[in-house]
Amino acid sequence: ETCDCPSGAGGAGGAGGAGGAPEVKDTYVYVIIEDTTAADMINGKGSPGVDICGIVVDCGGTTGSAIEATLERGAGDVCMEGGMVGGENCLADRGVADAARGAPEAECGTAVVDGASQYVAIGRAGTLALKVDPAVFPAGLKGCTVAVTEFSPDGSTDIEFYRVRICADASAEDCHPCADPLGEDGNYGNHNFVVPTDCE
């Protein structure tokens, strides 16, 4: 797959030489997941937007998951433990970012583990920032495979969509110059993404 990567330009007449391809930095240690679900597809059962169980990163055999999770919650009514949404009782808080920290449960679902949800519902147009350990991945995420696990029950009609970005910060102000977003823009369910090493 090719990407349209901006290249630097030299001065008039070639003065200063041609710039090289954009740098893929070692500081890209954030996986940003943004909900792109259409407004008329919001889940009305207390888990609006994509439901993220977590990520697993594999860089040449070195694996890891998120050590930090930051949520900018989007639209929709999120279940809170003891509450009720859409006429259904809430078993757990579905809007807690830390549910996506660490490795995803082997069978991520609605069950509550040690009193906590197995996934986080990020809300319509919400954003979840997952940081991997820079000490484990000193070169950042370039060249790595990022496996995203989304809770999507078999036969569900609530297909919600997301896109993935690789960035240096939770606010997604400095991101991979040639893979933004990473892969397709309308992903759903479990998906593996390969982060380009460079922009060539």
C-alpha positions in Angstrom: 0.0 0.0 0.0 1.4 3.4 -0.9 0.9 6.7 0.8 1.0 10.3 -0.3 3.9 11.6 1.8 4.8 15.2 1.7 8.4 15.9 0.8 10.4 18.9 1.8 11.3 21.4 -0.9 14.6 23.1 -1.5 14.9 26.8 -2.3 14.4 28.4 -5.7 16.6 26.8 -8.3 17.4 24.0 -5.9 19.2 26.2 -3.4 19.4 24.4 -0.1 18.8 21.0 -1.7 15.6 18.9 -1.7 14.2 17.9 1.6 13.9 14.3 2.6 10.9 12.2 3.5 9.2 13.1 6.8 10.7 11.5 9.9 8.9 8.7 11.6 9.8 9.4 15.2 10.7 7.1 18.1 8.3 9.1 20.2 5.2 7.6 18.5 4.0 5.5 21.4 0.3 6.4 21.5 -2.4 4.4 19.7 -5.3 6.8 19.1 -8.7 5.2 18.5 -11.4 7.6 17.2 -15.0 6.6 16.9 -16.4 7.3 13.4 -19.9 5.8 13.9 -22.7 7.6 12.1 -25.0 9.5 14.4 -28.0 7.3 13.5 -26.1 4.2 14.5 -25.5 5.0 18.2 -26.0 2.0 20.4 -28.8 2.8 22.8 -27.9 0.1 25.3 -25.4 1.9 27.4 -22.3 1.4 25.2 -22.4 4.1 22.6 -19.5 4.2 20.1 -17.0 1.5 19.6 -16.3 -0.7 22.6 -12.6 -1.2 23.0 -11.3 -4.1 25.0 -7.6 -3.2 24.5 -4.6 -3.5 22.2 -1.6 -5.8 21.8 1.5 -4.5 20.1 4.1 -6.8 18.5 7.4 -5.4 17.4 9.5 -8.2 16.1 8.5 -10.5 18.9 8.5 -7.9 21.7 4.9 -7.6 22.8 3.0 -5.2 25.1 -0.2 -3.5 25.8 -1.3 -0.1 27.0 0.1 1.2 30.3 -2.0 4.4 30.2 -5.5 5.1 28.9 -7.1 8.5 28.4 -10.7 8.9 27.2 -12.3 11.9 25.6 -15.8 10.6 25.8 -18.2 11.2 22.9 -21.9 11.4 22.7 -24.5 8.9 24.0 -25.7 7.5 27.3 -23.0 5.4 29.0 -23.9 2.7 31.5 -22.9 3.4 35.1 -22.9 0.6 37.7 -26.2 0.3 39.4 -27.9 2.5 36.8 -30.2 1.8 33.9 -30.0 2.8 30.2 -32.6 2.0 27.6 -34.6 -0.1 30.1 -31.7 -2.4 30.8 -29.8 -2.6 34.1 -26.1 -1.7 34.0 -23.7 -4.3 35.2 -20.6 -2.1 35.3 -19.3 1.4 34.4 -18.8 1.1 30.6 -17.1 4.5 30.3 -13.9 3.8 32.3 -10.8 4.3 30.1 -8.7 1.9 32.2 -10.8 -1.0 31.0 -8.6 -0.8 27.8 -5.4 -0.9 29.8 -3.4 -4.1 29.8 -4.0 -7.1 27.6 -7.6 -7.6 26.5 -9.5 -10.5 28.1 -9.3 -13.7 26.1 -13.1 -13.5 25.6 -13.9 -9.8 26.0 -17.6 -9.4 26.6 -20.3 -8.0 28.8 -19.3 -10.0 31.8 -17.9 -8.1 34.8 -14.4 -9.2 36.0 -13.5 -8.2 39.6 -16.2 -5.6 39.5 -14.9 -3.9 36.3 -16.0 -3.8 32.7 -13.9 -5.6 30.1 -14.2 -2.8 27.6 -14.7 0.9 27.4 -17.4 2.5 25.3 -15.8 5.6 23.9 -19.0 7.3 22.7 -20.0 8.7 19.3 -17.1 10.7 18.0 -15.1 10.0 21.2 -11.4 9.4 21.3 -9.4 6.9 23.3 -5.6 7.3 23.7 -3.6 4.2 24.6 0.1 4.6 25.5 2.6 1.8 25.4 5.7 1.7 27.5 8.6 3.6 25.8 11.1 1.5 27.8 9.7 -1.6 26.2 9.4 0.0 22.7 12.3 2.5 22.6 11.9 2.9 18.8 8.2 3.7 19.2 5.6 1.8 17.2 7.2 2.1 13.7 7.3 -1.3 12.1 5.0 -2.8 14.7 1.7 -4.7 14.4 -1.1 -3.2 16.5 -4.0 -5.5 17.2 -7.1 -3.8 18.3 -9.8 -5.8 20.1 -13.3 -4.5 20.0 -16.3 -6.0 21.8 -18.6 -6.9 18.9 -21.1 -9.7 19.9 -21.9 -12.3 17.3 -24.9 -11.3 15.3 -24.9 -7.8 16.6 -26.6 -5.2 14.5 -24.8 -2.4 16.3 -21.8 -2.2 14.0 -19.8 0.8 15.1 -16.8 2.2 13.3 -13.4 3.6 14.2 -10.1 4.8 12.8 -6.6 4.4 14.3 -3.8 7.0 14.5 -0.2 6.6 15.8 0.9 9.7 17.6 3.5 11.1 20.1 0.9 12.5 22.4 -2.6 11.8 23.8 -4.0 14.9 22.2 -3.0 13.6 18.7 -1.2 16.8 17.7 2.0 15.0 16.5 1.2 11.9 14.5 2.8 9.5 12.0 3.3 11.6 8.9 2.5 8.9 6.4 -0.1 6.8 8.1 -2.7 9.2 9.5 -5.1 7.4 9.8 -3.5 4.0 9.9 -5.1 1.7 7.3 -8.7 2.2 6.4 -11.0 4.9 7.9 -14.0 2.7 8.7 -12.8 -0.3 10.7 -15.0 -2.4 13.0 -14.5 -5.5 15.1 -11.0 -6.9 15.7 -8.3 -5.6 13.4 -4.5 -5.8 12.9 -2.7 -2.7 11.8 0.9 -2.5 10.6 2.7 0.7 11.3 5.0 1.9 8.4 8.7 2.2 9.4 9.3 5.1 7.1 7.6 7.2 4.4 9.3 5.6 1.4 
